Amino acid sequence: MTQVIERTEAVKLRVMENAQWNKPVYETNGLNLWYGTSHALKNIDLTIHEKEVTAIIGPSGCGKSTYLKTLNRMVELAGNVSISGNVTFQGDNILDRSMPVEMLRSKVGMVFQKPNPFPKSIYENVAFGPKIHGIKNRAILDQVVENSLKKAALWDEVKDRLHENAYGLSGGQQQRLCIARALAVEPEVILMDEPTSALDPVSTNKVEELIKEIKNDVTIVIVTHNMQQAARISDRTAFFLNGEVIEYDRTSTIFNEPADQLTYDYINGRFG
Ligand SMILES: Nc1ncnc2c1ncn2[C@@H]1O[C@H](COP(=O)(O)OP(=O)(O)OP(=O)(O)O)[C@@H](O)[C@H]1O
């Protein structure tokens, strides 16, 4: 009887905890992906929750970037890709292509490992997306540019040089500009593929602070090789190995009491 009560309490606790989880943005079920005959993603089940930071960790070649690029269908650009399973974004299956890819990408921004500003002014980099979306009014564009640069913690550093070429910025500033550019179109999600691996520690810290700040407005999925970074900034962590998800849980659980020995060994630097 005591055991039954204990189990019931445990279930109640779990239900209460689940009720506090933010609602799903992406749901991935039974996702398999092949590059030619090479099986890169194996039966992936993952739910990405709204306004959380989800970190994807794992050794080189385990499929982290492939999974990230599946979320905005960039992975298809590789050409020799075949996919099975389901990935829904806000309830729509994105793999059956019923949602136009342009619509998906207008809601899902991406920031890459190497900062990739356009060869334009700082202002034009940020205004680029809103202009494509039809905003022509200068006063509105000015406001969007200012707000986005403020959110990206870059405004104070660039407000007096908005019309200078973005290539004149430091690497860390360029990466924050790329984040401002992504934010300017008010995306639902930003995918980040090792966004700080090319940055010095001070710039890395600025980008991490910025990620913690913007998750109030936007869902973030970040691939990182830096486990301390995953522990510092993410709410949930998925550990990938050889194309499989070995474990996915709250970041504190993954780092402090992982359920799988492989996760424990990876976190503790025993391989990878
Ligand atoms: N365009 C491609 N064509 C063929 N194979 C690919 C392609 N892109 C990735 N792969 C292979 O798919 C597997 C997963 O690669 P992926 O880049 O997703 O791994 P990763 O975990 O992000 O690695 P890293 O941490 O080194 O960036 C690897 O074996 C890789 O060689």
The ligand as an ORCA input file, in Angstrom:
! r2SCAN-3c Opt
* xyz 0 1
  N      26.676     16.952    -46.925
  C      27.035     15.784    -46.418
  N      27.229     14.706    -47.203
  C      27.599     13.512    -46.692
  N      27.793     13.286    -45.363
  C      27.616     14.319    -44.540
  C      27.237     15.615    -45.006
  N      27.141     16.442    -43.932
  C      27.448     15.692    -42.846
  N      27.741     14.425    -43.212
  C      28.095     13.304    -42.313
  O      27.018     13.102    -41.407
  C      27.524     12.819    -40.097
  C      26.985     13.859    -39.122
  O      27.548     15.129    -39.445
  P      27.201     16.447    -38.638
  O      27.885     17.574    -39.316
  O      25.760     16.523    -38.447
  O      27.894     16.129    -37.239
  P      28.206     17.097    -36.012
  O      27.872     16.330    -34.796
  O      27.554     18.402    -36.202
  O      29.787     17.244    -36.145
  P      30.765     18.462    -35.711
  O      30.639     18.574    -34.236
  O      32.126     17.975    -36.140
  O      30.318     19.683    -36.456
  C      29.033     12.825    -40.213
  O      29.465     11.488    -40.396
  C      29.302     13.644    -41.445
  O      30.502     13.275    -42.075
*
